[in-house]
């Protein structure tokens, strides 16, 4: 087995789009929602699409220790004012899965739709919660910035942010501003808890609920974690689960912890990522998961398992780079 050339998760959101893939300069490329129509309409490209769970969740978080987001009712209002189904079906072209919890489908500890009610789209309830928080009809609500990290105008995150901006205006009569920030400055500000709210993604580090619940949501001092959200009951469950040897009891603790996280609106969960990739037919060696998908996880297979098949002969692909 011999592998040469480039195979990686190159994104089609760069300036060159799908051109390097079409020119056989790379063998694998991720498809953004903005490229989906082009792929579907191409008789060859449409046959080379592979999809799998990325085990990433995109969410909107708040600076919860400062007004107005220190009021749970305000966070609830935001959660019920955002139509995740619409985001996924329009902006994201149906390529992702609406999220109501942190743990994605197929991920250990996922509880299905058990807690969906906490963040279901319900504009009337959203307006009621905002009024109870002291901002009837959005009156008096301060203009806040929604931070993004290096998001190009055509990116899914940027497009979703604009849609959320419109939803908050339509459903709550709230005005927000979108602020796009250089990646390094964004990360520093996030860990310093400087931003009032932001959209970001988190990808699992290891296949266990602690990876996506404990690692980023268990409270830590400023500078050590992404978010300032703190809930003592949540922290207790996370800490106790980490040392629990009985697997059933342990998973129930993570279940209860996720109920707290969603109900207290530590964040508004937006969508779970399903990765779509174009792969040349000569790329071999990806292993099937239990759901019949063939994922390209950076930590899920060894690159020496991948190899170039005989289909490459006559394709015009360069043999060396």
Secondary structure, DSSP 8 states (H G I E B T S, - for coil): ----S--S-EETTSTTTTHHHHTTS-SEEE--GGGHHHHHT-TTGGGSEEEEEEEEEEEEEE-TTSTTTTSHHHHHHHHHH--HHHIIIIITTT-SEE-SSSS-TTSTT--TTTTGGGG---HHHHHHHHHHTT-GGGTT---EEEEEES--TTSHHHHHHHHHHHHHHHHH---EEEEEE-HHHHHHHHHTT--SEEEEEEE-SSSSHHHHTHHHHS---TTSSS-----HHHHHHHHHHHH---HHHHHHHHHHHHHHHHHTTSEEEEEEEEEEEEE-TTEE-----TTS-----TTTS-GGG-EE-GGGTTS---S--
